[in-house]
Amino acid sequence: MLAMSDQADRPILVVDDDAKIVRLVRTYLERAGHRVVEASDGRSALSAIALEAPALVILDVMLPEVDGLAVLRAVRRTDRTPVIILSARGLTDDRITGLAAGADDYVPKPFSPAELVLRVERILERADARGPGGSATGEPLRHGDLVVDRDRHEARIAGRLVALTIVEFRLLVALLEADGRVLSRDQLLDAVYGQDEAEVLDRTVDVHVGRLRDKLGDDADRPRYVATVRGVGYRAAPLAGGDGEGVT
């Protein structure tokens, strides 16, 4: 699993088979002070990820050799490198599919290069917030056999490490920090993406909650960690013997 604390020394990988798109994105990222490496197909993208250990990947879906979603799933099997999908497939179902596969953000084409850079920097800031100069996080959060260490960016169940993306990790931290209070979907979007993040999908939180539950081995009908409060949002599931009224 890749450490996030040295991300300032690592490049951003741009993966697209359209050379004009790559040049455009590269130009804007380099203007913002980022180092950029490129790949034009899925197979070379996987090689670049292994060799370069990028701080973030900007990934097209429709790629030669290996498609973007397959690349994303391969990344998610080994680490939590942030991934932004940049794709001409911009329908809601396409975005949901990308987020469900493990993307941290989804930007449809045509796109604003300036907005893409903003999204890149927001994700990198969130990834680096726990490092030197970030805000103090204090003791690990505990919920039954679930332990979340904000400094190490780790979640463990009964000692077993659970590989979470940055978005999933921030979502889990927000729920546990709420100490049983119900958080609406809007509040969770603010916690994960920031209050002024543009064009966040209404179903984004539900997708991320579903992915988080899968990784935690949680059951939505009998939750141990993340509970749904019908018509409101989500909360940390009550521990055995706690108040579970209205919670599923």
Secondary structure as GFF3:
##gff-version 3
##sequence-region A 1 248
A	DSSP	three_ten_helix	7	9	.	.	.	ID=ss1
A	DSSP	beta_strand	12	15	.	.	.	ID=ss2
A	DSSP	alpha_helix	19	31	.	.	.	ID=ss3
A	DSSP	beta_strand	36	39	.	.	.	ID=ss4
A	DSSP	alpha_helix	42	52	.	.	.	ID=ss5
A	DSSP	beta_strand	56	59	.	.	.	ID=ss6
A	DSSP	alpha_helix	68	76	.	.	.	ID=ss7
A	DSSP	beta_strand	83	87	.	.	.	ID=ss8
A	DSSP	alpha_helix	92	101	.	.	.	ID=ss9
A	DSSP	beta_strand	105	108	.	.	.	ID=ss10
A	DSSP	alpha_helix	113	128	.	.	.	ID=ss11
A	DSSP	beta_strand	141	143	.	.	.	ID=ss12
A	DSSP	beta_strand	146	149	.	.	.	ID=ss13
A	DSSP	beta_strand	154	157	.	.	.	ID=ss14
A	DSSP	beta_strand	160	162	.	.	.	ID=ss15
A	DSSP	alpha_helix	166	177	.	.	.	ID=ss16
A	DSSP	beta_strand	183	184	.	.	.	ID=ss17
A	DSSP	alpha_helix	185	193	.	.	.	ID=ss18
A	DSSP	alpha_helix	204	216	.	.	.	ID=ss19
A	DSSP	beta_strand	226	229	.	.	.	ID=ss20
A	DSSP	beta_strand	233	236	.	.	.	ID=ss21
###
